[in-house]
Amino acid sequence: MFAPKGTPPAIVNRLQDEVVKALATPEVKERFLTLGADAWTLEPAQFDAYVRDEIKSNAALVKAAGLQVQN
């Protein structure tokens, strides 16, 4: 889940706490299973690092494929 840049840390942490609670409910777990999905959560700082690493690791692939950003 993403939030706009500049969202106060207290709000980000609250969103993360609520998502973790929702993902722990039997209904949500079952829905993810029926979709063939696996839900996992990270703390906000871990998620930020993960996204930044993914961007870096995929930059070469995007360049090699000749893809360009469309505005």
mmCIF file of the N, C-alpha and C atoms, coordinates in Angstrom:
data_MODEL
# 
_entry.id   MODEL 
# 
loop_
_atom_site.group_PDB 
_atom_site.id 
_atom_site.type_symbol 
_atom_site.label_atom_id 
_atom_site.label_alt_id 
_atom_site.label_comp_id 
_atom_site.label_asym_id 
_atom_site.label_entity_id 
_atom_site.label_seq_id 
_atom_site.pdbx_PDB_ins_code 
_atom_site.Cartn_x 
_atom_site.Cartn_y 
_atom_site.Cartn_z 
_atom_site.occupancy 
_atom_site.B_iso_or_equiv 
_atom_site.pdbx_formal_charge 
_atom_site.auth_seq_id 
_atom_site.auth_comp_id 
_atom_site.auth_asym_id 
_atom_site.auth_atom_id 
_atom_site.pdbx_PDB_model_num 
ATOM 1   N N  . MET A 1 1  ? 0.850   -1.158  0.000   1.00 0.00 ? 1  MET A N  1 
ATOM 2   C CA . MET A 1 1  ? 0.000   0.000   0.000   1.00 0.00 ? 1  MET A CA 1 
ATOM 3   C C  . MET A 1 1  ? 0.902   1.228   0.000   1.00 0.00 ? 1  MET A C  1 
ATOM 4   N N  . PHE A 1 2  ? 0.494   2.228   -0.745  1.00 0.00 ? 2  PHE A N  1 
ATOM 5   C CA . PHE A 1 2  ? 1.246   3.466   -0.835  1.00 0.00 ? 2  PHE A CA 1 
ATOM 6   C C  . PHE A 1 2  ? 0.411   4.606   -0.247  1.00 0.00 ? 2  PHE A C  1 
ATOM 7   N N  . ALA A 1 3  ? 1.102   5.618   0.219   1.00 0.00 ? 3  ALA A N  1 
ATOM 8   C CA . ALA A 1 3  ? 0.461   6.842   0.693   1.00 0.00 ? 3  ALA A CA 1 
ATOM 9   C C  . ALA A 1 3  ? 1.174   8.011   0.026   1.00 0.00 ? 3  ALA A C  1 
ATOM 10  N N  . PRO A 1 4  ? 0.508   9.140   -0.082  1.00 0.00 ? 4  PRO A N  1 
ATOM 11  C CA . PRO A 1 4  ? 1.155   10.293  -0.703  1.00 0.00 ? 4  PRO A CA 1 
ATOM 12  C C  . PRO A 1 4  ? 2.416   10.723  0.063   1.00 0.00 ? 4  PRO A C  1 
ATOM 13  N N  . LYS A 1 5  ? 3.391   11.228  -0.702  1.00 0.00 ? 5  LYS A N  1 
ATOM 14  C CA . LYS A 1 5  ? 4.602   11.752  -0.089  1.00 0.00 ? 5  LYS A CA 1 
ATOM 15  C C  . LYS A 1 5  ? 4.215   12.828  0.924   1.00 0.00 ? 5  LYS A C  1 
ATOM 16  N N  . GLY A 1 6  ? 4.860   12.797  2.067   1.00 0.00 ? 6  GLY A N  1 
ATOM 17  C CA . GLY A 1 6  ? 4.584   13.789  3.094   1.00 0.00 ? 6  GLY A CA 1 
ATOM 18  C C  . GLY A 1 6  ? 3.495   13.377  4.076   1.00 0.00 ? 6  GLY A C  1 
ATOM 19  N N  . THR A 1 7  ? 2.930   12.185  3.890   1.00 0.00 ? 7  THR A N  1 
ATOM 20  C CA . THR A 1 7  ? 1.938   11.708  4.851   1.00 0.00 ? 7  THR A CA 1 
ATOM 21  C C  . THR A 1 7  ? 2.609   11.587  6.213   1.00 0.00 ? 7  THR A C  1 
ATOM 22  N N  . PRO A 1 8  ? 2.011   12.127  7.262   1.00 0.00 ? 8  PRO A N  1 
ATOM 23  C CA . PRO A 1 8  ? 2.645   12.063  8.586   1.00 0.00 ? 8  PRO A CA 1 
ATOM 24  C C  . PRO A 1 8  ? 2.924   10.616  9.006   1.00 0.00 ? 8  PRO A C  1 
ATOM 25  N N  . PRO A 1 9  ? 4.080   10.392  9.644   1.00 0.00 ? 9  PRO A N  1 
ATOM 26  C CA . PRO A 1 9  ? 4.435   9.041   10.086  1.00 0.00 ? 9  PRO A CA 1 
ATOM 27  C C  . PRO A 1 9  ? 3.361   8.369   10.947  1.00 0.00 ? 9  PRO A C  1 
ATOM 28  N N  . ALA A 1 10 ? 2.679   9.133   11.773  1.00 0.00 ? 10 ALA A N  1 
ATOM 29  C CA . ALA A 1 10 ? 1.626   8.543   12.611  1.00 0.00 ? 10 ALA A CA 1 
ATOM 30  C C  . ALA A 1 10 ? 0.516   7.948   11.754  1.00 0.00 ? 10 ALA A C  1 
ATOM 31  N N  . ILE A 1 11 ? 0.186   8.610   10.654  1.00 0.00 ? 11 ILE A N  1 
ATOM 32  C CA . ILE A 1 11 ? -0.850  8.105   9.750   1.00 0.00 ? 11 ILE A CA 1 
ATOM 33  C C  . ILE A 1 11 ? -0.353  6.861   9.024   1.00 0.00 ? 11 ILE A C  1 
ATOM 34  N N  . VAL A 1 12 ? 0.879   6.903   8.539   1.00 0.00 ? 12 VAL A N  1 
ATOM 35  C CA . VAL A 1 12 ? 1.467   5.747   7.853   1.00 0.00 ? 12 VAL A CA 1 
ATOM 36  C C  . VAL A 1 12 ? 1.483   4.541   8.790   1.00 0.00 ? 12 VAL A C  1 
ATOM 37  N N  . ASN A 1 13 ? 1.898   4.747   10.014  1.00 0.00 ? 13 ASN A N  1 
ATOM 38  C CA . ASN A 1 13 ? 1.955   3.641   10.982  1.00 0.00 ? 13 ASN A CA 1 
ATOM 39  C C  . ASN A 1 13 ? 0.564   3.110   11.297  1.00 0.00 ? 13 ASN A C  1 
ATOM 40  N N  . ARG A 1 14 ? -0.406  3.986   11.395  1.00 0.00 ? 14 ARG A N  1 
ATOM 41  C CA . ARG A 1 14 ? -1.779  3.546   11.662  1.00 0.00 ? 14 ARG A CA 1 
ATOM 42  C C  . ARG A 1 14 ? -2.314  2.726   10.494  1.00 0.00 ? 14 ARG A C  1 
ATOM 43  N N  . LEU A 1 15 ? -2.070  3.196   9.279   1.00 0.00 ? 15 LEU A N  1 
ATOM 44  C CA . LEU A 1 15 ? -2.491  2.432   8.097   1.00 0.00 ? 15 LEU A CA 1 
ATOM 45  C C  . LEU A 1 15 ? -1.850  1.052   8.096   1.00 0.00 ? 15 LEU A C  1 
ATOM 46  N N  . GLN A 1 16 ? -0.569  1.002   8.396   1.00 0.00 ? 16 GLN A N  1 
ATOM 47  C CA . GLN A 1 16 ? 0.132   -0.281  8.412   1.00 0.00 ? 16 GLN A CA 1 
ATOM 48  C C  . GLN A 1 16 ? -0.463  -1.207  9.465   1.00 0.00 ? 16 GLN A C  1 
ATOM 49  N N  . ASP A 1 17 ? -0.740  -0.671  10.644  1.00 0.00 ? 17 ASP A N  1 
ATOM 50  C CA . ASP A 1 17 ? -1.342  -1.486  11.713  1.00 0.00 ? 17 ASP A CA 1 
ATOM 51  C C  . ASP A 1 17 ? -2.706  -2.038  11.287  1.00 0.00 ? 17 ASP A C  1 
ATOM 52  N N  . GLU A 1 18 ? -3.518  -1.213  10.647  1.00 0.00 ? 18 GLU A N  1 
ATOM 53  C CA . GLU A 1 18 ? -4.848  -1.641  10.234  1.00 0.00 ? 18 GLU A CA 1 
ATOM 54  C C  . GLU A 1 18 ? -4.792  -2.670  9.104   1.00 0.00 ? 18 GLU A C  1 
ATOM 55  N N  . VAL A 1 19 ? -3.851  -2.510  8.193   1.00 0.00 ? 19 VAL A N  1 
ATOM 56  C CA . VAL A 1 19 ? -3.691  -3.492  7.107   1.00 0.00 ? 19 VAL A CA 1 
ATOM 57  C C  . VAL A 1 19 ? -3.262  -4.835  7.692   1.00 0.00 ? 19 VAL A C  1 
ATOM 58  N N  . VAL A 1 20 ? -2.328  -4.819  8.628   1.00 0.00 ? 20 VAL A N  1 
ATOM 59  C CA . VAL A 1 20 ? -1.885  -6.064  9.267   1.00 0.00 ? 20 VAL A CA 1 
ATOM 60  C C  . VAL A 1 20 ? -3.073  -6.752  9.949   1.00 0.00 ? 20 VAL A C  1 
ATOM 61  N N  . LYS A 1 21 ? -3.896  -5.985  10.643  1.00 0.00 ? 21 LYS A N  1 
ATOM 62  C CA . LYS A 1 21 ? -5.079  -6.558  11.299  1.00 0.00 ? 21 LYS A CA 1 
ATOM 63  C C  . LYS A 1 21 ? -6.034  -7.171  10.267  1.00 0.00 ? 21 LYS A C  1 
ATOM 64  N N  . ALA A 1 22 ? -6.273  -6.448  9.191   1.00 0.00 ? 22 ALA A N  1 
ATOM 65  C CA . ALA A 1 22 ? -7.191  -6.944  8.158   1.00 0.00 ? 22 ALA A CA 1 
ATOM 66  C C  . ALA A 1 22 ? -6.662  -8.218  7.521   1.00 0.00 ? 22 ALA A C  1 
ATOM 67  N N  . LEU A 1 23 ? -5.366  -8.251  7.236   1.00 0.00 ? 23 LEU A N  1 
ATOM 68  C CA . LEU A 1 23 ? -4.775  -9.434  6.604   1.00 0.00 ? 23 LEU A CA 1 
ATOM 69  C C  . LEU A 1 23 ? -4.783  -10.653 7.522   1.00 0.00 ? 23 LEU A C  1 
ATOM 70  N N  . ALA A 1 24 ? -4.939  -10.425 8.807   1.00 0.00 ? 24 ALA A N  1 
ATOM 71  C CA . ALA A 1 24 ? -4.963  -11.528 9.770   1.00 0.00 ? 24 ALA A CA 1 
ATOM 72  C C  . ALA A 1 24 ? -6.357  -12.145 9.937   1.00 0.00 ? 24 ALA A C  1 
ATOM 73  N N  . THR A 1 25 ? -7.379  -11.514 9.368   1.00 0.00 ? 25 THR A N  1 
ATOM 74  C CA . THR A 1 25 ? -8.729  -12.047 9.533   1.00 0.00 ? 25 THR A CA 1 
ATOM 75  C C  . THR A 1 25 ? -8.930  -13.268 8.630   1.00 0.00 ? 25 THR A C  1 
ATOM 76  N N  . PRO A 1 26 ? -9.720  -14.223 9.097   1.00 0.00 ? 26 PRO A N  1 
ATOM 77  C CA . PRO A 1 26 ? -9.957  -15.418 8.290   1.00 0.00 ? 26 PRO A CA 1 
ATOM 78  C C  . PRO A 1 26 ? -10.554 -15.106 6.911   1.00 0.00 ? 26 PRO A C  1 
ATOM 79  N N  . GLU A 1 27 ? -11.447 -14.125 6.844   1.00 0.00 ? 27 GLU A N  1 
ATOM 80  C CA . GLU A 1 27 ? -12.086 -13.790 5.573   1.00 0.00 ? 27 GLU A CA 1 
ATOM 81  C C  . GLU A 1 27 ? -11.070 -13.293 4.541   1.00 0.00 ? 27 GLU A C  1 
ATOM 82  N N  . VAL A 1 28 ? -10.189 -12.427 4.977   1.00 0.00 ? 28 VAL A N  1 
ATOM 83  C CA . VAL A 1 28 ? -9.190  -11.879 4.053   1.00 0.00 ? 28 VAL A CA 1 
ATOM 84  C C  . VAL A 1 28 ? -8.176  -12.953 3.676   1.00 0.00 ? 28 VAL A C  1 
ATOM 85  N N  . LYS A 1 29 ? -7.756  -13.747 4.649   1.00 0.00 ? 29 LYS A N  1 
ATOM 86  C CA . LYS A 1 29 ? -6.822  -14.844 4.347   1.00 0.00 ? 29 LYS A CA 1 
ATOM 87  C C  . LYS A 1 29 ? -7.418  -15.778 3.297   1.00 0.00 ? 29 LYS A C  1 
ATOM 88  N N  . GLU A 1 30 ? -8.693  -16.145 3.483   1.00 0.00 ? 30 GLU A N  1 
ATOM 89  C CA . GLU A 1 30 ? -9.366  -17.047 2.547   1.00 0.00 ? 30 GLU A CA 1 
ATOM 90  C C  . GLU A 1 30 ? -9.466  -16.424 1.165   1.00 0.00 ? 30 GLU A C  1 
ATOM 91  N N  . ARG A 1 31 ? -9.779  -15.142 1.119   1.00 0.00 ? 31 ARG A N  1 
ATOM 92  C CA . ARG A 1 31 ? -9.911  -14.469 -0.185  1.00 0.00 ? 31 ARG A CA 1 
ATOM 93  C C  . ARG A 1 31 ? -8.580  -14.458 -0.924  1.00 0.00 ? 31 ARG A C  1 
ATOM 94  N N  . PHE A 1 32 ? -7.509  -14.179 -0.220  1.00 0.00 ? 32 PHE A N  1 
ATOM 95  C CA . PHE A 1 32 ? -6.193  -14.204 -0.852  1.00 0.00 ? 32 PHE A CA 1 
ATOM 96  C C  . PHE A 1 32 ? -5.876  -15.607 -1.368  1.00 0.00 ? 32 PHE A C  1 
ATOM 97  N N  . LEU A 1 33 ? -6.203  -16.629 -0.588  1.00 0.00 ? 33 LEU A N  1 
ATOM 98  C CA . LEU A 1 33 ? -5.960  -18.006 -1.029  1.00 0.00 ? 33 LEU A CA 1 
ATOM 99  C C  . LEU A 1 33 ? -6.740  -18.327 -2.295  1.00 0.00 ? 33 LEU A C  1 
ATOM 100 N N  . THR A 1 34 ? -8.008  -17.908 -2.357  1.00 0.00 ? 34 THR A N  1 
ATOM 101 C CA . THR A 1 34 ? -8.809  -18.205 -3.548  1.00 0.00 ? 34 THR A CA 1 
ATOM 102 C C  . THR A 1 34 ? -8.289  -17.470 -4.780  1.00 0.00 ? 34 THR A C  1 
ATOM 103 N N  . LEU A 1 35 ? -7.606  -16.364 -4.560  1.00 0.00 ? 35 LEU A N  1 
ATOM 104 C CA . LEU A 1 35 ? -7.021  -15.612 -5.672  1.00 0.00 ? 35 LEU A CA 1 
ATOM 105 C C  . LEU A 1 35 ? -5.621  -16.113 -6.039  1.00 0.00 ? 35 LEU A C  1 
ATOM 106 N N  . GLY A 1 36 ? -5.119  -17.054 -5.240  1.00 0.00 ? 36 GLY A N  1 
ATOM 107 C CA . GLY A 1 36 ? -3.770  -17.554 -5.484  1.00 0.00 ? 36 GLY A CA 1 
ATOM 108 C C  . GLY A 1 36 ? -2.704  -16.556 -5.091  1.00 0.00 ? 36 GLY A C  1 
ATOM 109 N N  . ALA A 1 37 ? -3.046  -15.663 -4.183  1.00 0.00 ? 37 ALA A N  1 
ATOM 110 C CA . ALA A 1 37 ? -2.124  -14.613 -3.753  1.00 0.00 ? 37 ALA A CA 1 
ATOM 111 C C  . ALA A 1 37 ? -1.573  -14.918 -2.367  1.00 0.00 ? 37 ALA A C  1 
ATOM 112 N N  . ASP A 1 38 ? -0.435  -14.335 -2.093  1.00 0.00 ? 38 ASP A N  1 
ATOM 113 C CA . ASP A 1 38 ? 0.203   -14.476 -0.792  1.00 0.00 ? 38 ASP A CA 1 
ATOM 114 C C  . ASP A 1 38 ? 0.393   -13.081 -0.220  1.00 0.00 ? 38 ASP A C  1 
ATOM 115 N N  . ALA A 1 39 ? -0.244  -12.789 0.888   1.00 0.00 ? 39 ALA A N  1 
ATOM 116 C CA . ALA A 1 39 ? -0.133  -11.465 1.503   1.00 0.00 ? 39 ALA A CA 1 
ATOM 117 C C  . ALA A 1 39 ? 1.015   -11.459 2.504   1.00 0.00 ? 39 ALA A C  1 
ATOM 118 N N  . TRP A 1 40 ? 1.833   -10.429 2.416   1.00 0.00 ? 40 TRP A N  1 
ATOM 119 C CA . TRP A 1 40 ? 2.900   -10.257 3.392   1.00 0.00 ? 40 TRP A CA 1 
ATOM 120 C C  . TRP A 1 40 ? 3.040   -8.780  3.680   1.00 0.00 ? 40 TRP A C  1 
ATOM 121 N N  . THR A 1 41 ? 3.527   -8.463  4.848   1.00 0.00 ? 41 THR A N  1 
ATOM 122 C CA . THR A 1 41 ? 3.627   -7.075  5.260   1.00 0.00 ? 41 THR A CA 1 
ATOM 123 C C  . THR A 1 41 ? 5.050   -6.745  5.684   1.00 0.00 ? 41 THR A C  1 
ATOM 124 N N  . LEU A 1 42 ? 5.375   -5.486  5.544   1.00 0.00 ? 42 LEU A N  1 
ATOM 125 C CA . LEU A 1 42 ? 6.649   -4.955  5.999   1.00 0.00 ? 42 LEU A CA 1 
ATOM 126 C C  . LEU A 1 42 ? 6.371   -3.695  6.802   1.00 0.00 ? 42 LEU A C  1 
ATOM 127 N N  . GLU A 1 43 ? 7.276   -3.383  7.703   1.00 0.00 ? 43 GLU A N  1 
ATOM 128 C CA . GLU A 1 43 ? 7.199   -2.100  8.399   1.00 0.00 ? 43 GLU A CA 1 
ATOM 129 C C  . GLU A 1 43 ? 7.415   -1.005  7.353   1.00 0.00 ? 43 GLU A C  1 
ATOM 130 N N  . PRO A 1 44 ? 6.910   0.204   7.591   1.00 0.00 ? 44 PRO A N  1 
ATOM 131 C CA . PRO A 1 44 ? 7.043   1.273   6.596   1.00 0.00 ? 44 PRO A CA 1 
ATOM 132 C C  . PRO A 1 44 ? 8.474   1.495   6.080   1.00 0.00 ? 44 PRO A C  1 
ATOM 133 N N  . ALA A 1 45 ? 9.452   1.529   6.945   1.00 0.00 ? 45 ALA A N  1 
ATOM 134 C CA . ALA A 1 45 ? 10.838  1.746   6.503   1.00 0.00 ? 45 ALA A CA 1 
ATOM 135 C C  . ALA A 1 45 ? 11.332  0.577   5.659   1.00 0.00 ? 45 ALA A C  1 
ATOM 136 N N  . GLN A 1 46 ? 10.937  -0.640  6.013   1.00 0.00 ? 46 GLN A N  1 
ATOM 137 C CA . GLN A 1 46 ? 11.326  -1.819  5.236   1.00 0.00 ? 46 GLN A CA 1 
ATOM 138 C C  . GLN A 1 46 ? 10.685  -1.774  3.854   1.00 0.00 ? 46 GLN A C  1 
ATOM 139 N N  . PHE A 1 47 ? 9.420   -1.352  3.794   1.00 0.00 ? 47 PHE A N  1 
ATOM 140 C CA . PHE A 1 47 ? 8.726   -1.263  2.519   1.00 0.00 ? 47 PHE A CA 1 
ATOM 141 C C  . PHE A 1 47 ? 9.384   -0.219  1.620   1.00 0.00 ? 47 PHE A C  1 
ATOM 142 N N  . ASP A 1 48 ? 9.747   0.920   2.196   1.00 0.00 ? 48 ASP A N  1 
ATOM 143 C CA . ASP A 1 48 ? 10.431  1.966   1.437   1.00 0.00 ? 48 ASP A CA 1 
ATOM 144 C C  . ASP A 1 48 ? 11.726  1.426   0.843   1.00 0.00 ? 48 ASP A C  1 
ATOM 145 N N  . ALA A 1 49 ? 12.502  0.717   1.650   1.00 0.00 ? 49 ALA A N  1 
ATOM 146 C CA . ALA A 1 49 ? 13.765  0.143   1.170   1.00 0.00 ? 49 ALA A CA 1 
ATOM 147 C C  . ALA A 1 49 ? 13.505  -0.897  0.078   1.00 0.00 ? 49 ALA A C  1 
ATOM 148 N N  . TYR A 1 50 ? 12.474  -1.711  0.251   1.00 0.00 ? 50 TYR A N  1 
ATOM 149 C CA . TYR A 1 50 ? 12.129  -2.730  -0.738  1.00 0.00 ? 50 TYR A CA 1 
ATOM 150 C C  . TYR A 1 50 ? 11.789  -2.090  -2.082  1.00 0.00 ? 50 TYR A C  1 
ATOM 151 N N  . VAL A 1 51 ? 10.946  -1.067  -2.061  1.00 0.00 ? 51 VAL A N  1 
ATOM 152 C CA . VAL A 1 51 ? 10.543  -0.401  -3.308  1.00 0.00 ? 51 VAL A CA 1 
ATOM 153 C C  . VAL A 1 51 ? 11.749  0.234   -3.984  1.00 0.00 ? 51 VAL A C  1 
ATOM 154 N N  . ARG A 1 52 ? 12.597  0.894   -3.209  1.00 0.00 ? 52 ARG A N  1 
ATOM 155 C CA . ARG A 1 52 ? 13.792  1.519   -3.792  1.00 0.00 ? 52 ARG A CA 1 
ATOM 156 C C  . ARG A 1 52 ? 14.714  0.468   -4.416  1.00 0.00 ? 52 ARG A C  1 
ATOM 157 N N  . ASP A 1 53 ? 14.884  -0.662  -3.743  1.00 0.00 ? 53 ASP A N  1 
ATOM 158 C CA . ASP A 1 53 ? 15.714  -1.747  -4.288  1.00 0.00 ? 53 ASP A CA 1 
ATOM 159 C C  . ASP A 1 53 ? 15.113  -2.316  -5.566  1.00 0.00 ? 53 ASP A C  1 
ATOM 160 N N  . GLU A 1 54 ? 13.790  -2.473  -5.602  1.00 0.00 ? 54 GLU A N  1 
ATOM 161 C CA . GLU A 1 54 ? 13.126  -2.986  -6.800  1.00 0.00 ? 54 GLU A CA 1 
ATOM 162 C C  . GLU A 1 54 ? 13.306  -2.037  -7.977  1.00 0.00 ? 54 GLU A C  1 
ATOM 163 N N  . ILE A 1 55 ? 13.203  -0.755  -7.715  1.00 0.00 ? 55 ILE A N  1 
ATOM 164 C CA . ILE A 1 55 ? 13.400  0.235   -8.783  1.00 0.00 ? 55 ILE A CA 1 
ATOM 165 C C  . ILE A 1 55 ? 14.811  0.126   -9.335  1.00 0.00 ? 55 ILE A C  1 
ATOM 166 N N  . LYS A 1 56 ? 15.789  0.051   -8.451  1.00 0.00 ? 56 LYS A N  1 
ATOM 167 C CA . LYS A 1 56 ? 17.184  -0.064  -8.890  1.00 0.00 ? 56 LYS A CA 1 
ATOM 168 C C  . LYS A 1 56 ? 17.419  -1.353  -9.668  1.00 0.00 ? 56 LYS A C  1 
ATOM 169 N N  . SER A 1 57 ? 16.924  -2.467  -9.132  1.00 0.00 ? 57 SER A N  1 
ATOM 170 C CA . SER A 1 57 ? 17.200  -3.754  -9.766  1.00 0.00 ? 57 SER A CA 1 
ATOM 171 C C  . SER A 1 57 ? 16.484  -3.909  -11.111 1.00 0.00 ? 57 SER A C  1 
ATOM 172 N N  . ASN A 1 58 ? 15.391  -3.202  -11.306 1.00 0.00 ? 58 ASN A N  1 
ATOM 173 C CA . ASN A 1 58 ? 14.661  -3.309  -12.559 1.00 0.00 ? 58 ASN A CA 1 
ATOM 174 C C  . ASN A 1 58 ? 15.038  -2.249  -13.580 1.00 0.00 ? 58 ASN A C  1 
ATOM 175 N N  . ALA A 1 59 ? 15.815  -1.260  -13.194 1.00 0.00 ? 59 ALA A N  1 
ATOM 176 C CA . ALA A 1 59 ? 16.187  -0.179  -14.107 1.00 0.00 ? 59 ALA A CA 1 
ATOM 177 C C  . ALA A 1 59 ? 16.925  -0.716  -15.330 1.00 0.00 ? 59 ALA A C  1 
ATOM 178 N N  . ALA A 1 60 ? 17.856  -1.633  -15.126 1.00 0.00 ? 60 ALA A N  1 
ATOM 179 C CA . ALA A 1 60 ? 18.611  -2.194  -16.253 1.00 0.00 ? 60 ALA A CA 1 
ATOM 180 C C  . ALA A 1 60 ? 17.697  -2.985  -17.183 1.00 0.00 ? 60 ALA A C  1 
ATOM 181 N N  . LEU A 1 61 ? 16.767  -3.719  -16.635 1.00 0.00 ? 61 LEU A N  1 
ATOM 182 C CA . LEU A 1 61 ? 15.814  -4.490  -17.438 1.00 0.00 ? 61 LEU A CA 1 
ATOM 183 C C  . LEU A 1 61 ? 14.947  -3.565  -18.284 1.00 0.00 ? 61 LEU A C  1 
ATOM 184 N N  . VAL A 1 62 ? 14.466  -2.509  -17.687 1.00 0.00 ? 62 VAL A N  1 
ATOM 185 C CA . VAL A 1 62 ? 13.636  -1.545  -18.406 1.00 0.00 ? 62 VAL A CA 1 
ATOM 186 C C  . VAL A 1 62 ? 14.436  -0.908  -19.539 1.00 0.00 ? 62 VAL A C  1 
ATOM 187 N N  . LYS A 1 63 ? 15.666  -0.522  -19.246 1.00 0.00 ? 63 LYS A N  1 
ATOM 188 C CA . LYS A 1 63 ? 16.521  0.099   -20.259 1.00 0.00 ? 63 LYS A CA 1 
ATOM 189 C C  . LYS A 1 63 ? 16.798  -0.881  -21.396 1.00 0.00 ? 63 LYS A C  1 
ATOM 190 N N  . ALA A 1 64 ? 17.122  -2.122  -21.052 1.00 0.00 ? 64 ALA A N  1 
ATOM 191 C CA . ALA A 1 64 ? 17.440  -3.133  -22.076 1.00 0.00 ? 64 ALA A CA 1 
ATOM 192 C C  . ALA A 1 64 ? 16.223  -3.422  -22.978 1.00 0.00 ? 64 ALA A C  1 
ATOM 193 N N  . ALA A 1 65 ? 15.044  -3.318  -22.409 1.00 0.00 ? 65 ALA A N  1 
ATOM 194 C CA . ALA A 1 65 ? 13.821  -3.562  -23.184 1.00 0.00 ? 65 ALA A CA 1 
ATOM 195 C C  . ALA A 1 65 ? 13.441  -2.344  -24.032 1.00 0.00 ? 65 ALA A C  1 
ATOM 196 N N  . GLY A 1 66 ? 14.134  -1.232  -23.825 1.00 0.00 ? 66 GLY A N  1 
ATOM 197 C CA . GLY A 1 66 ? 13.830  -0.023  -24.574 1.00 0.00 ? 66 GLY A CA 1 
ATOM 198 C C  . GLY A 1 66 ? 12.541  0.655   -24.173 1.00 0.00 ? 66 GLY A C  1 
ATOM 199 N N  . LEU A 1 67 ? 12.099  0.394   -22.954 1.00 0.00 ? 67 LEU A N  1 
ATOM 200 C CA . LEU A 1 67 ? 10.856  0.991   -22.470 1.00 0.00 ? 67 LEU A CA 1 
ATOM 201 C C  . LEU A 1 67 ? 11.096  2.422   -22.014 1.00 0.00 ? 67 LEU A C  1 
ATOM 202 N N  . GLN A 1 68 ? 10.078  3.242   -22.142 1.00 0.00 ? 68 GLN A N  1 
ATOM 203 C CA . GLN A 1 68 ? 10.160  4.632   -21.709 1.00 0.00 ? 68 GLN A CA 1 
ATOM 204 C C  . GLN A 1 68 ? 8.915   4.991   -20.919 1.00 0.00 ? 68 GLN A C  1 
ATOM 205 N N  . VAL A 1 69 ? 9.085   5.922   -20.006 1.00 0.00 ? 69 VAL A N  1 
ATOM 206 C CA . VAL A 1 69 ? 7.967   6.392   -19.209 1.00 0.00 ? 69 VAL A CA 1 
ATOM 207 C C  . VAL A 1 69 ? 7.029   7.212   -20.089 1.00 0.00 ? 69 VAL A C  1 
ATOM 208 N N  . GLN A 1 70 ? 5.749   6.958   -19.936 1.00 0.00 ? 70 GLN A N  1 
ATOM 209 C CA . GLN A 1 70 ? 4.731   7.746   -20.640 1.00 0.00 ? 70 GLN A CA 1 
ATOM 210 C C  . GLN A 1 70 ? 4.021   8.608   -19.620 1.00 0.00 ? 70 GLN A C  1 
ATOM 211 N N  . ASN A 1 71 ? 3.932   9.885   -19.881 1.00 0.00 ? 71 ASN A N  1 
ATOM 212 C CA . ASN A 1 71 ? 3.243   10.793  -18.965 1.00 0.00 ? 71 ASN A CA 1 
ATOM 213 C C  . ASN A 1 71 ? 1.795   10.954  -19.328 1.00 0.00 ? 71 ASN A C  1 
# 
